[in-house]
């Protein structure tokens, strides 16, 4: 098969993964993996756990190899705490599997795990991410891992010895690993960095009867507040007691209500699924972490090999969205897809190496992000983009299955946002303004500008505070107009006189920047000087004051188009 000549990080990992897969299991499908715990909203930090292997798996498929991207839903993890906004009575479920906890009030889903899996799965589909879902609840309760569990229990002393190497270091006061350079923005992002599974679980060492890597869920209270008191390798009889007072003996050859502790569960799955590539959070680079310990356990106990596993850095948020912070967590992929198109969101992850942190904008920075995206598209069309940028753009806009949906006529996001801000989403007014942007090539239907138009409108209505919304005056500001200076009065006259001849986005841009130049005795295309820039800022502030009642606002050419020539004349007539 042909190797890619592209120089981006995805191609380099694909080269490495293909070579490793051919060494391990030639001719078999390449397995990439992700893991997500649906213990709460699955946010944009967690998305890196899925996007990283998706991009690599998709590159492998592009080259003609068969590749499967496993997404393990760690829905058999224990319910740990009641999040903000949920009735405190849910604390009675702490310790149960996530699939045994009732969904939040009002949810249409069967349980807690399904409630949080559903929006993430839908967001992944919208982003064109192809994956094979695996419910760990189904795997454990069906007995699919029975042989692996029995094997781990037979080799519990070897597992304990591996874990004890790190426990000994900690007890001896070993030097702590150097601080990570990337600092998590908050607790939610720190949780995301742990990667797949619930790494905060104990490692099975609790209890005085010896080490046991298996943790049963109590058959009476359904919680994992259990302690294994004995186990017989020959009969597979396992005895346990629970904090609720219940105790019983079960046969592990038949028992399906329990799971391996995380530091054993993860490497067991690597061997079971034959995983070749799986990323994890930056904290896994520390001694004793799940990834480091798992690498030894998978080799020494399960006879498998550790996946190639890049560490991924944190994903920050620029301008916390009120709609998400009120839920008690950082924004989710579903939140992001309400205000940005899927290819743009994919691009933010594709253009950065996994170990590079970056931020996703929910504030005014989203306009600059879209400007960058549109500028890249122009460079690609012109053939001037760098190879790595071309590769990232290609991975953002299409997968091995084909192109992702896109906006037929992608007008600047900031322009669309300004227009819907002023029209408050009135379709007829919006179309009128958009058709005036370029009279030689007018927009004839809003469908040409969707879905980008809808994303911009959603951003305006959910992310921009009410006091920052644009409200055009209904009546002229007679007090301000009455005290205009001669220079100000002349500038307004020049603007109004030029409206008809400059009624387009480009024309009005030339006009509003040109008025102060003409007043200074310069030609409209003169280069700006420091003095001219001061005059332009004063002129702009005057227009904003007379049109919207404050000294800043949307770009003036867009604002003028939105207000309409007749209304502009009414508000500016001195």
N, C-alpha and C positions, 0 to 999 in steps of 0.2 A: 504494500500500500504506500502511496505517496506521503511523504512528510511535508508539513507546512513550512514555508520559508518566512512566514510572518515572525516578527520579533517581539510580540506581546507576551505577557506572562502566561496567558491561557495556552498558547501554543507550546511554550516550553514545558509546562506541566503535562500537557497531552503527550508530548514526546516521551517524557519520563514514565508516565503511567502505561502507555502502550508497550514500551520496552519491558517494564516490570510484569505486566499481565502476560506477555508472551513467555517470559521466563518462568512464571509460576504455573500458568495453566494455558498453554498454547492452544489456540483454536476455540477457546471458550469465551463467552461474553465478558467484557470488562465490567467490573462492578465498582461504581462510585456510590458513596453513601452520605446521608445527612441524618441528623436526629433532632427532634423537637419535642419538648415537654409541654403539653397543653394545660399547664397549671394556671394560666392566666392569659391576658392578651399577648399574642406572639408578635413582638415589635420589630422595628427596622434593624435593630442590632442582631436579632435572631435570623433575619433574612439572609445575612452573610453566610450563615451555616448552610443555607440551601443554594444561594446564588453561586458560590465558589465551585462546588462540584457540578452544578448544572452547566456552567460555562465550559468546564473541562470535558464533561460527558458529551456535550453537544458538539464540541470540536472533534472529539473522537468519532462521533457518528458522521460528521461531515466528511471524514476521511474514509468512510466506508466500513468501519468496524462496528460490530454489534456491541452496544453498551447499554447497561441498565443503571439508572439512578434510583437507588433505594431511599425512601424517606421513612425512617422509623418514627412512628408516633409513640413517644414514651408515655402512653396513657395508662400504664400500669404502675407508674410512680405513685408514691404516697402524696396525699393532699397535706400540704405543709402548714399553711396559714390562711386566715380569712383576709382577703384583700380589702382595701378601702372601698366603701360604697356597698358592701354586702352585709346583710344582717348578721350580727355577732353570733346568732344561734347556729350558724354554719360551722362553728368551732367543734360541734359534736362530731363532725365528719373528719377531723384531723386524724391522719394515720390510715385512712381508707384509700384504696386505689382511686385514681381520678375518675375512672369510669363507673365507680360506685357512689360518687358524690352527686347529689341533685344539681341540675343546672341552675344558674342564677335566676331569681324570680322573673317571670315573664318570658323566659327563653322558650323557643319552640323545640329545643333539642333534648334528647333523652337523658343526658348527663353532663357533668361539668366539662369533661374532656371534649365531647362532641361540640359543645357550645363554642369552645375556643379553636377547635380544629377547623370548623366550617369556614369562617371568614378567611383564614390563612390559605386553605386549599383553593378557595375561589380566587383569591389574589394571585396565587401561583399560576392558576389556569389563565387568568387575564394577562399575565406576563409571559405566557408561552413556555412555561417550565413543565417539561414532561418528567413524571416521576412514578415510581412504583410504591404505593403506600403499604406499610406494614404496621398493623396495630399490635403493640407488645401485649396488650390485654389478651387479644385473640391467640397470640403465639403461646403465651404461658398457660392460659386456661384450657387450651386445646391439647396440651401435652406435647407440643411440637419440640420443646427443648428438654424433654424428659431425660434423654441420654446425656445431654450436656450437663444437666443438673446433677445427675447421679455421678458423672465423671468428676465434676468439681468437688462433690462431697467426698469421693474416694481420695482425691488429691488435695484435701483441705490443708494438710500439713505443709505441702509444698507451697500452696498459695499463701498460707500464713507466714511462711519463711520469707517469701518475696516482700510481703507487706511489712514484715518486721524489720527488714533492712532500713526502711524509711522511718518506722516508728522509733527505732534505736537512735537514728540520727537526730530526730526531734527531741528525744529524751536527753540525749547527750548535749543538747544546746548547740547543734550544728549551726554554722553560719548561714543566715538566711540568704536566699537568692537576691541578686540585685533587683532593685525596683524597676518595674516596667516603665519604659519611656512614655507609653501612652497611658493617660489617666482616664478611667471611666468617668463619664459625665454624672452618672447617678447609680443608685443601687440596681435599677432595672437593667442598665447596660452591663454592669458587672455580672449579673446573672446570665446575660446573653453570652458573655465571653467564655463561659464554662463549656459551651458547645452542647453536644448531644448528652441526653440523660440528666439525672439528678445527682451531680457529683458530690453534693453536700451530705449524702447518705453516709451512715457509718460503714465501716468495711467488714463488719461481721465479727469484730473482736470483742464486743460487749458480752458479758456473762461469764460465769466462773466454771462452766463445764467444758471449756475448750473452744477452739475456733470453728465456726460454721459459716460458710459463705452463702447459705440459703436462709431467707427470712420468710416465714409463713405469715399469711394474713389469718387472723383469728376466725374460726368458723362460726363464732357467736356474735362478736361485735364488728367483724370485718375490718379491723384495724391491724396495723403491724406493730402494735405495742407488745410484741411477743419475744420470748427468750427461749431458744432451743436448749433443752436440758440434757438430751442424749440422742445419739444416733448409732445405729447398727449397720455396718457396711454390708453384711451378709443378707439380712432380712429387709433392709432399707426402712426399718422402723425409726421414726423420728418423733420424739416427745417434746412438747413445748408448753409453756405456761404463758398466760396473757395478763396484762395489767388489769383487765376487767374481771379477773378471778377465774376465768375458764382455763382448763388445761386438758390436753388429750394426746393420744399417740396416733400417728398416721403412717401409712406406707408411702414412701416417696415414689414408688412405682405406680401409684394411683393418685397421689395428691396433686391437685392443679391450682391451689390457692396460695401461691407464694412466688417469690422471684429471687434470683441471685442478687447479691448486693452489687451496687453499681460498678465498683472497681473490678469485679469479676464478670459481671454481665456484659460490659462493653467489649472486652477482648474475646469473650465467648462468641459474641455476634460477629466479630471480625472473621473468626475461623468458620463459623456456621455459614455465613453468606459469601465468604471468599472476597472480602472487601479489599480493593487495591488502592483506593483513594478516598480519604475522608478528612476534612479540615477540623480544626478545633480552636477554641479561644486562646488568647495570649497567656492566660494563667497556666496553661498546660506545659509551659516551658519550665516550670519550677519542679525541683525534685519532689517525688512523692505524689505528683499530680496523677489524675486518672490516665492520661495518655502515656506518661513515662512508665508507671507501674503496669499498665495494660500491655505495653510492649514486651515486658518480661513474662507476664502471665500467659499471653497468647502463645509464646514460643515454648515455655517450660511446661505448661499444663495442657494446653489444647492443641499443640503441634501445628499451630498456624503461624502466619506472619503478620506483622503490624503493617497497616496501610501507610502509603505515603501521606503525610498529614501536615500540610502547612498551617501555621498558626495565623489566625486572622485578628486584626486590630479592631478597635472600637469604632462604632458608627455614631456620631454625634448628631444633634438636632440644632439647627439654627432657628431660634424663635419657637419656643414650645407652643404647640397648638392648644388653645383653650379647650377645644372639643375633646382632646385626648388627655390632657393633664387632669381634667375633671374625673376621668375614669381611674385615676391613680397610677398611670403608667405613661411611658413614652409612646409616640404615635406608632401605629401599626402599618404594614404594607397596604391594607385596605384604606387607611386614612390617607396615605400618600397618593394612592391611585385615584382618589377623589379630586385631587388638585393638580396632578401631573399625568401625562400619558405614559403608558407602560414602557415604550422604548427609552424614554428619558430616564425612568427609574432604573432600568436595566443598565443603562450607560454609566450611571453613577457608580455602580459596582464593578462593571467591566473595565473601566479606565484606570482603576487603582489596583495595585498589587494587593494581595490579601493582607500583608503586614503593614499596609499604609492606612492610617485612620483618615476619615473624611466626615464631612457633615452634610446632612440633607436639609434643605431650606424649607421652612414653612412660613417664613416671614418675607419681607420685601426682597430678600436675596434670591428667591425663586425666579424673579424676573431676570436677574443677571445669569442664573443658571441656564434659563431658556435662551438667553442671548448667546451664550457660549455654544449651546447645542446647535442653534441655527447658523452660527458662524462656521462651525465645523462642517455642517452640511454644505455650505457654500464652497468651502475649501475642497471638499471631496468632489463636488461637481466641477470645480475648476482644475482639479488634479494637483493641488498644491499642499494637501494634507500629508502629515508624516505617516509612515507605514503603521506604527503602533496605534495612532489615532484612527486610521482607516479600519484597522482590525477591530478596535473597540466599538466603533460606530456600526460595523457590520454585525457584531455580536448583539448589539442593542436592538437593531431593527429587524433581525430575522434569526431564525433557528434552522436547524437541519431540515425541519418540516416545511419551512417557507417563511414568507414575510409576515411580520406582525401588522395588525391594522394601524393605519396612520391617518393624519388629517390631510385631506386632498389639497387644501390651500392653507398652509401653516403661517398665518399672519403672526407678527410678533406678540408674544404672550402679554407683554406690558401694555401693548395697544389694546388688545382684547379686554384685559382687566380694567383698563381705564374706561373703555366704552361701557361695559356692563355695570361698572361702578356708577356711572352717570345715568344710564338708562334704567337702572335697577332691574335689568333682565327683560325689558320690554322688547319683544322680538322685532316688531315693526320699526321702532326707533333704532334698534341695534343694526338692522339691515340697512337702513337709510345712511347711517354713519359709515358703516364698513364699505358701502358701495361708493362713497365719496373719497375714500382713501386714495384710490388710483382711478380716476375717471376714464383713463384709456383702457383699463382692464378691470371693470367693476365687479365686485362680488354680487352675484345674482341670487344666491340662496345661502341661508345660514348653514345648510348642510355641508357646504364646501369648507366651512371653518370648524366643523366638529370632528372629533371630540374636544379639540383644544379649547374652543370657545366655552364649552360646558365646564371644563376643568378650571378655566380662569374665573368663570362666574362663581363656581363653588369656592374657590380661594377667597374671592372678595367677600362672599357672604359668611364664611365660617372662620376665616383667619385674620381679617382686617378689622380692628376695633371700630366701633361705631363712630368714635370721635375722629377717626382718620378717614372715614368715608367722604366722598366728594358730594357736596350739596350745592348745586348751582343756585344762585340768587333768583328769587322770583321777581323782584323789583330792583331798579338801580339803587346804588348806594349814594343817595343825594348829598349826604354830608361830605363824603370824600370827594365827590365830583365838584362840589362847590368850592373846594379849596385847592384845586389843581393849580400847579405852577404852569408857566408858559411852555416850558419844555415838555412837561407831562401832557398838556393839552395837545401840543403839536404831535407827540408820539402817537396818541390815540387817533388823531385825524389821519396820519399816514397809514396806520394799520387798517382803519375802516375803509379808506380809499382804495386799498390794495386787495381787499377781501375777494371781490369777484374774479379778479385776474389770477389769484393764487389759491383758489378753492380746491386744494388737494393736500394730501399729507406732505409731500415734498414742497409744494408751493408755499404752504403756510409756514413750513420750517424756514424756508428762505426769507419769507416776509418778517416773521417775528425776530429773527436774528438780524435782519437787514435794516429795520427801522432805526435803531440806535446808530448804525453805520452812516445812514443817510443824514441823520441829524448832526453827525460829527463831520460831515462834508466828505465822506468816503464813498466808494462804490459798494454795492451790496455784496460783492465777492471779495472784499478786502480782508486781509488776514487780521484776526483779532489782536489787539494790544491790551496791556493791563488796564489802561484807562477805559478802553472800549468794553472790556469784560465787566467792569464796575457799572457802566451805563446799562449794559444788557441785563445785569442782575436787578438793577433798580426798575427797569421797564417790566421785566417779568413779574416782580413782586407787585407792581401796580396792577397788572392784568389779573393776577390771582386774587388780589384784594377785591377788585371790582366784580369779578366773576363768581368767586366761591367763598369770599369772606375770610381768607387767610393768605399768608404770603408764600405758600407752596401748594403743590397739587400735581395732578397728572401732567405729562408733557403737554406744553401749550398747544402745539399743532393739533394733537388728538383732542384736547379739551375744546378748542374752537370748533372743530368739525362736529363734536358731540353736541355742543350747545346750539349750533345752527346759526347761519349768517344773520337772520332776522333778529334772533334773541341777542346775539353778540352786539348788534347795533343798538338795540334797546338798552342794554346794560352799560355800554361804553360811551354812549352819546353824551358829550359834555355840554 
